């Protein structure tokens, strides 16, 4: 495919490090379609950026007039929570895009960050990754109160539950099973299952409290990111850098 000089192959190799061959092909094809729509002779970086979002999150919904202002505000605080926690606990990950534009895949908004190029993920990284996942829900609770939290965090909670469960039952990072892996043990007594669930819940509850404290101690930044999202709808790396520094 014809490409422009502004494309950094190294940066895109890092962004797409977890992509399969088919997903890479999908990305380039989407970028080519966007370039054609722009009557561009080449695929530019902006086309790849838009295609990257499409591949990961779906197409942006064009008709957004029906979205209530309150829902827009909730989404903005939710995504600002993810972005701010990510910037604080995983500063080595580049915040590529934060948006409150809903997608055809059902997302109200999303935050994209580029992970470091490394072979293994250690315990500290996984704990911080869970905090980032909990950042949206924590921001909603802080701003709107416990009784007004929404279903918007369903996907985040699903992922954080999966991560914390794997830490305790598969990665040998918990106390209840120690260095044993659940998949090799087979059936467990109900008391052992209860112990595992208790450990997972205790851990995620502590991480949630830590996440809320991060947001509370940086509430001015949470407001700044939210206001910028409500004004622009989408923030990129450069926008986030200006707000955070």
N, C-alpha and C positions, 0 to 999 in steps of 0.2 A: 504494500500500500504506500502511496506517496506521502511523505511526512515532511513537516517543517523543521527548521534548525532549532526551534525553541524547545524541542522535546528532549528531556534528559532520560536516556535509556536506563541509567543506573538508578535514578529515582523511581522510575516505573517498575523496575525489577524488584525494588524494595517494597513498593506499594502492593504489588501483586504476588508476593512471595508464596502465598498459600493457594494461588489459583492453579487449576488443572489446565492442560493444553486446550481443552474445549472452552473453558471459561475465558482464557486469554484470547481465543479466536472470537468469542462473543463480544468481548471488550473492544477489540479492534474493528469488528464489523459495525458495532453501534457507533463508534467514533467516525467511521467512514460515512455512515448515513447522516450523522449530524453535520459533517463537513459538506456533504452534497446539498443539504438543506440550506447551508450558508453560502452556496455557490463558491466554495473555496477550492482552490486547486490542490491544496494539501490538507492532511490531518494535522491540526494544531494542538497545542497542549490543552487549550480550553475544551476542545472536542473530546479529548481523552478524559479530562476531568468530569465532564458531564456524563460520558459513557460509563465511567467508573461508578458514579452514583446510581445510574440506571441498573447496572449489573448487580450491585450490592443491595439496593433498596427499592428498585422499581422506578417507573416513570413518574414524574411530578404530575399531580392532578392539576389540570388547567382551570377547572371550575372550582373556585374557592370562596365565592361570595356568600355561600350559605353558612360558612363556618362562623359560629358565634364568637364575639370578642372575648368572652370568658374562656372558651375552649382554646382560643389562640394564646391567651395569657397563660393558661395552665401548661400548654405545650412548651411555651417559651421558658418558663421557670424549670420545667422538667429537663429540657435539653441543656439549659444553662447549668443545671445541677450536675449532669454528666460531664460537661465540658470543664467546669471549674474543678471538680474532684480529680479528673484526669490530669489537668495541668498541675495540680498540687502533689498528687501521689505517684504519677508516672510522667514526670517532666521530660523524660527521654523519648516519649512517644509524641510524634508531631500531630497536632490537632489540624487535620486537613480540611474539615467542613462541619459546620453546625447549622442545621436548618429546621425551620418550623413549617416548611411546605410539605403537606401530606403526599403520600405516594400511592400508586395503584396497588401496591402490595399490602396496604392497610395501615402503614405506619403514619402516625400523626406528625412526626418529624424524626430526625435522627442525627447522631453525632458520629463522624468518621475520624478515627485516628490511625496513624501509621505505626505499627509496632516496630521495635528494634529488630534488626536482623540477627537473631541468635538461635542456637540449636535447642537449648533447654529453657524451661520456665521453672524458676525456683519458688519456694514456699512464699517468700516475701512478695514476689511478683503476683502470684495467684491471689493473695490476700488483698493486694491493692487493686487488682482487676475486679474483684468482687465489690470493693468500695465504689469503683467507677460505675458498675452496674446498678448499685443501690442509690447513686447520687440523684437520679431523677425522682424517685419516690421520696427520698429524704427532703429534697427541695420543695416538693408539693406539700409535705406535712408541715414544714417550717413556715411556709407562706400562707397556706389555706387552712391549716389545722388538721388534726387527726381524723375528724369526722368528715372531712371533705376530700380525702384522698380518692383517686380515681382508678379505673381499670387499666390506665395507660402503662403501668409498670409490669403488666402480666409477662411480657417477653423477657424483661430484665430479671424478674424473680425466677422465672424458669431457668435462665442461664446461670444465675447465681446459685440456685439450689443444686444444679448439676455440678458446678465447680466445687462447692463445699462438700458435697457427697463424695465426689471422686477423691478429694483430698483425704477424707477420713477412711474411705473404703477401698481405694485403689492405689493411691500414691504413697501410702505409708506415712502420712503426715498428721495422723490423729492419735488419740490416746486409747479409745475403746477397742480398736483392733490392732493398734501398734503397727508392726511390720507385716501383718497378715493382710491378704487381699480377699475381699468378700467373694469375688468370682470363683476362687479356688476352694472356698470352705463349703459352699452349698447351703443347706438349710441351717437356720439359726434359731435359737430359742427366742421366745417373744421378749424375754428380759434383755437379751443381747441386742435385739432390734431396737427396743426402747432406748437402750443406752446409746446406740449409734445416733438415733434421731435426736436425743437430748444433746449429745455433743455437737451435732450439726447445727441445731437451733441455738445453742449457747454461743457458738462461734459466730454465726451470722447475726445474731442480736448484738453482739459486741461490735462487730464490723459496722453495723447500721448506726450504732451510737457514735462510733468514731467518725463516720461519714457526716452525720448531722453536726458534730462539733466542728469539722472542717468548714462546712458551709456557714455555720453560725459565726465563726471567727473571721470569715471572709464575705460577710453578707453584702458589703458595699460592692464587691466584685460581682456577686450573684445578680444584684440589681442592674449593674452596668451591662452585663452580658445579656440579660433579659430585655432591657430597654433597646439595646442594639438589634436584637433579634426581632422585636416587635416593629422596629422601624425598617430594617432591611430584609427581613425574613431569612436570609442566608448570610453566614459569616464564614470567611476563609481564614487560612493560617495567619495572613498578614493582619487581618482585622482583629483576631484573637490576641495577637502579640501586642497590638496597640492598647487594648483594654487591660491586659494582664501586667504590662510593664509601664 
